[in-house]
C-alpha cells in the first residue's frame, strides 16, 4: 500500500483543478463535495483492476 499512499491526494488535486470539487478552502476527506466512487474507480484503473465492485459506507449516516 505504500506505493499508493499519494494517489488520493494526487487524484483529489486533479479533480479540484478540473473543477470537479466545487468546495473551496479546507475540507475534510469525507466531504460530500468529493466524488469518492470516481476517485476509487480511477485508483482501480491505475492498478489494472477492471471488475471492481465499490460500495461506500458512511458509519455516521447509519
Secondary structure, DSSP 4 states (H G I P E B T S, - for coil): -GGGTTHHHHHHHHHHHTT-----S---TT-TTS-HHHHHHHHHHHTT--S-------GGG-
